[in-house]
Amino acid sequence: MQKHRFLCLLAAAVLALGQIAYADTVKKVSRNSVGYDVAGADSRHKSKSKYPSFADSPKRDYADAIMLLPAPPAENSKRFEIDKDVYRENMEKYRGTRVWEEAKNAAKIDGESVAEFFSPAMGIRMSRSTTPKLVFLIENTLGDFLEPGNNAKRYYKRKRPFVYFDDRTCSTPDEDLKHERDGSYPSGYSTYGWGVALILTEINPKRSNQILETGLRMGQNRVICGFHWQSDVDWGRTLASYIVAELHTLDNFNRALAEAKEEFARVSEEQKKSRVRSR
């Protein structure tokens, strides 16, 4: 019952957000108006990803983020006012706190680090040595989740909040400098975090609440740090849902998912027996 209520509330929140965002953003782009190739990637960009992926060409093989997501909130919109308010509140509430440091430390998105981040929610310790198939599944979706959003980042070139406010993030000056010219919309961390959460929920549905909360937190950490606006993160999650649906059409992903499920069942039982013996 609690899980059903959580998912219903989550769906309602996404629907409400979509109604606000579509009302407040500028008109969505179309192929006719901007000459964009709706196959999924601007012809100026290579289709191959520098990240591991299940799709051969994640920049063009997935649903087009530019066509599917609304444009980021216009500067004179209510939604952008909300984005700015959220940024100011987070900076005032979290800067220099334990939450701020935790958000900073959770910024690594290699497979091992993300597996460790989700381990408490999964109820087992995931690592490259103990759960190689789970780590492979997590790691190999990185390009699948990041590249479709990167197309939109390059297209919209939305300023990140710390750039807009001439501020600092929770990270180092070098990291800030590296992201100064990167597009902010949508959030790749949010897309990846929510996508991994949806996949892990399939593997361990009994802990779906904990897993989904962890996926939400992975995106929210980027808002807390000042790297992303709230709307970047919200729409990154929507994009993740599209990508997860498309991943299930790929044979290599489905094989990896099946192997990860088998590994989880085995390791979960082994770790359970180990805890009993240690009592």
Secondary structure, 3 states (H helix, E strand, C coil): CHHHHHHHHHHHHHHHHHHHHHHHECCCCCHHHHCCCCCCCCCCCCCCCCCCCCCCCHHHHCCCHHHHCCCCECCCCHHHHHHHHHHHHHHHHHCCCHHHHHHHHCCCCCHHHHHHHHHHHHCCCCCCCCCHHHHHHHHHCHHHHHHHHHHHHHHHCCCCHHHHCCCCCCCCHHHHHHHCCCCCCCCHHHHHHHHHHHHHHHHCHHHHHHHHHHHHHHHHHHHHHCCCCHHHHHHHHHHHHHHHHHHCCCHHHHHHHHHHHHHHHHHHHHHHHHHHHCC
